[in-house]
Amino acid sequence: MKIAVSGKGGTGKTTIAALVLRYLLKKNYKPILAVDADPNANFGDALGVKVDSTVGKVLDSFLKDKENLPTGVVKESLIDTKLSEILVEEKGFDLLSMGQGEGPGCYCYPNTVIRNYIEKLSSNYKHVVIDNEAGMEHISRRTNGSLDVLFLVSDPSMKGIRTCKKLEDLVSELGLNIKKTYLLINRVSNETPSQIAEEIKRLSLNLLEIIPEDSNIIDYELRGIPMLNLEESSPSVIKINEAMAKVLS
């Protein structure tokens, strides 16, 4: 199963992605491939994983050195080897960080290689969890555009809800094959404002779960403790567990 998390910046989507991975680990749905597809590359921090290199850096290096490669070297095999070297292996899951290229060169060919590599890599795992940037274009560019579940994460704001609707519309425009799309409202204090509930209904968004503000997350972030270590009693963990149980039922 491929699960992706997207939404407006600052809504806690990376934390949600980490808690989704936490649920799968606790339920022993291993091995899992975690993909940090956000150029800001915070997924590793949330998981407590040190990332030394990214796909973007591999591509920069490839574009810089490709003219000097010996005759007979298969470029795709070379990139595959380099990508395998930056895959971070952890207990129960591996992490691949996309990062972003800094060079001015054309990435058309390397992106095709990456798409093929991720598809081959995914076949070795029971589940794939992708922490996305806000847009959806790179899913179609760097994967085959096929997902089992897409979580759209919003805070309890009109802007956040409408951003999720735009992302849902973008999925249709790009022709992505996504079986189920769900809305998660994160960081809710007390109850969801009635205006937000009405807007969700008006936009026909598929609300799955409301996740309360969780002081434990703030505390763990300040102390540099991975989200995987959150207690089962944490409000956000309880709600994500409930959401995942519904999705996998």
C-alpha positions in Angstrom: 0.0 0.0 0.0 1.3 3.5 -0.9 0.2 6.2 1.4 1.0 9.9 0.8 0.5 12.9 3.0 0.1 16.4 1.6 -1.3 19.8 2.6 -0.6 23.5 3.2 2.8 24.2 4.8 2.8 24.5 8.6 -0.2 22.2 9.2 1.9 19.4 10.7 1.8 17.0 7.7 5.3 15.7 8.4 4.3 14.8 11.9 1.2 13.1 10.6 3.3 11.1 8.1 5.6 10.1 11.0 2.6 8.9 13.1 1.3 7.0 10.1 4.6 5.2 9.9 4.5 4.7 13.7 1.2 2.9 13.4 2.4 0.6 10.7 5.5 -0.3 12.7 3.5 -1.0 15.8 1.1 -3.2 13.8 4.2 -5.0 12.4 3.4 -4.0 8.8 7.0 -4.2 7.9 9.2 -3.5 6.0 8.2 0.0 5.2 9.7 2.5 2.8 9.6 6.1 4.0 10.0 8.8 1.2 10.7 12.4 2.1 9.5 14.1 -1.0 9.4 17.6 0.6 12.5 19.7 -0.5 12.6 21.0 3.1 13.5 17.4 4.1 12.1 17.3 7.7 10.8 13.7 7.6 14.2 12.3 8.8 14.1 14.6 11.8 10.6 13.5 12.8 11.7 9.9 12.5 15.0 10.4 14.3 17.0 9.5 11.3 20.2 11.2 10.2 20.2 12.0 6.5 23.6 12.5 4.9 22.6 12.8 1.2 19.5 13.2 -1.0 18.4 12.3 -4.4 18.8 15.9 -5.5 22.5 15.8 -4.6 22.9 12.5 -6.5 21.4 14.1 -9.6 23.6 17.2 -9.3 26.6 15.0 -9.1 25.5 12.9 -12.1 24.8 16.0 -14.2 28.2 17.5 -13.3 30.2 14.3 -14.1 28.2 12.6 -16.9 30.4 14.0 -19.6 33.5 12.4 -17.9 32.0 8.9 -17.5 34.1 6.2 -19.2 32.7 4.7 -22.4 30.4 1.7 -21.8 29.2 2.9 -18.4 25.4 2.4 -18.2 24.1 5.7 -16.8 20.9 4.2 -15.4 22.8 1.5 -13.5 25.2 4.2 -12.1 22.3 6.3 -10.8 20.6 3.2 -9.3 23.9 2.4 -7.5 24.2 5.9 -6.1 20.6 6.0 -5.0 21.0 2.7 -3.2 23.9 4.2 -1.3 21.8 7.0 0.1 19.0 4.8 1.3 19.1 5.0 5.1 18.3 1.6 6.7 16.5 1.6 10.1 14.8 -1.0 12.2 11.6 -1.9 10.3 11.8 0.9 7.7 14.2 2.6 5.3 14.2 6.3 4.4 14.9 7.9 1.0 15.1 11.7 0.9 14.4 13.4 -2.3 15.8 16.9 -1.5 16.2 19.2 -4.5 18.6 19.7 -7.2 20.6 22.9 -7.1 22.2 22.8 -10.5 20.8 24.5 -13.7 20.9 21.3 -15.8 17.9 19.3 -17.3 16.5 16.7 -14.9 14.2 15.0 -17.4 16.2 11.9 -17.9 17.3 11.5 -14.3 13.7 12.0 -13.1 12.7 9.1 -15.4 15.4 7.0 -13.8 14.2 8.0 -10.3 10.6 7.1 -11.2 11.7 3.6 -12.3 14.0 3.2 -9.3 11.3 4.1 -6.8 8.9 1.7 -8.5 11.4 -1.1 -8.3 12.3 -0.2 -4.7 8.7 -0.1 -3.6 8.1 -3.7 -4.6 10.4 -4.7 -1.7 8.2 -3.2 0.9 4.8 -3.9 2.4 4.0 -0.2 2.7 5.3 3.1 1.4 4.7 6.3 3.3 5.4 9.5 1.4 5.7 13.0 3.0 4.9 15.3 0.2 5.5 19.0 -0.5 2.3 21.0 -1.0 2.0 20.4 -4.7 1.2 17.1 -6.4 3.1 17.5 -9.7 6.2 15.6 -8.5 4.1 12.5 -7.7 3.3 12.2 -11.4 6.8 13.2 -12.3 8.7 10.9 -9.9 6.3 8.0 -9.5 3.7 6.5 -11.8 1.1 8.7 -10.1 -0.5 5.7 -8.4 -1.4 5.8 -4.7 -3.7 3.8 -2.5 -4.3 6.6 0.0 -3.8 10.3 0.0 -4.1 12.2 3.3 -4.8 15.9 2.8 -3.8 17.7 6.1 -5.3 21.1 7.1 -5.3 23.2 10.2 -8.7 24.5 11.3 -8.7 27.5 8.9 -10.5 28.4 5.8 -7.2 28.8 3.9 -6.1 25.3 4.9 -9.4 23.7 3.9 -9.5 25.4 0.5 -5.8 24.5 -0.1 -6.8 20.8 0.4 -9.6 21.2 -2.1 -7.2 22.7 -4.6 -4.9 19.8 -4.1 -7.8 17.4 -4.6 -8.7 19.2 -7.8 -5.0 19.0 -8.9 -5.1 15.3 -8.5 -7.9 15.1 -11.0 -6.2 17.5 -13.4 -3.0 15.5 -13.4 -4.9 12.2 -13.9 -3.3 10.6 -10.9 -4.6 7.2 -9.9 -5.4 7.6 -6.2 -7.9 5.1 -4.8 -8.9 7.0 -1.7 -8.5 10.6 -0.6 -9.1 11.7 3.0 -9.1 15.0 4.8 -7.4 15.3 8.3 -8.0 18.4 10.4 -4.9 18.9 12.6 -4.2 20.9 15.7 -7.7 21.6 16.7 -8.3 23.2 20.1 -11.7 22.4 21.6 -14.2 21.9 18.8 -13.9 22.5 15.1 -15.5 25.9 14.2 -18.9 25.6 12.6 -17.8 27.7 9.6 -15.0 25.2 9.0 -17.4 22.2 9.2 -19.8 24.0 6.7 -16.9 24.7 4.3 -15.8 21.1 4.4 -19.4 20.0 3.6 -19.7 22.7 0.8 -16.5 21.5 -0.8 -17.4 17.8 -0.5 -14.2 16.9 1.2 -14.0 13.5 2.7 -13.3 14.2 6.4 -11.7 11.2 8.1 -10.5 12.5 11.5 -10.1 15.6 13.6 -6.7 15.6 15.4 -6.5 17.7 18.6 -3.7 20.0 19.6 -1.1 17.8 21.3 1.4 19.4 23.7 3.4 16.2 23.7 4.4 16.9 20.0 5.6 20.3 20.9 7.6 19.0 23.8 9.2 16.2 21.8 10.1 18.6 19.0 11.8 20.9 21.4 13.8 18.1 23.0 14.6 16.5 19.6 12.8 13.2 20.4 11.5 11.3 17.3 7.7 11.2 16.8 8.0 7.4 16.7 8.6 7.5 20.5 5.3 9.3 21.3 3.2 7.4 23.9 0.1 5.5 23.0 -1.9 7.9 25.3 -0.9 11.0 23.2 -4.0 12.6 21.7 -2.6 12.8 18.2 -1.4 9.1 18.4 -4.9 8.0 19.4 -6.6 9.8 16.6 -4.1 8.7 13.9 -4.4 5.1 15.1 -8.2 5.4 14.7 -7.8 6.9 11.3 -5.4 4.2 10.1 -7.7 1.5 11.5 -10.5 2.9 9.4 -8.4 3.1 6.3 -7.0 -0.4 6.6 -10.2 -2.1 7.6 
